[in-house]
């Protein structure tokens, strides 16, 4: 989950709620063999990231690239791969996690 950022209260609050739901569902559903996890995506290559930032002459994609330790935006395929992994038998002992797919942004 992201650190606090001005102007993002609503979306970060929503993310916090999802993480809380997953923790609750993990406790309630594990005995039935149901796993619950959440993926927290970082800045992802979409048409939206190519618009300008408020008060900045650089595009949003460049603004985000500077924040990401890996120096690039994620892709929809990378998010899908994380979801496929969590849905697969390879993650059969993983439940109740918040998996950041964010190029290291959460570590900052």
Secondary structure, DSSP 4 states (H G I P E B T S, - for coil): -PPP-TT-HHHHHHHHHHHHHHHHHHHHHGGGT----EEEE-SB-SGGGGSBPTT-SSBHHHHHHHH-TTSS-B-HHHHHHHHHHHHSGGGTT--S-EEEESTTGGG-
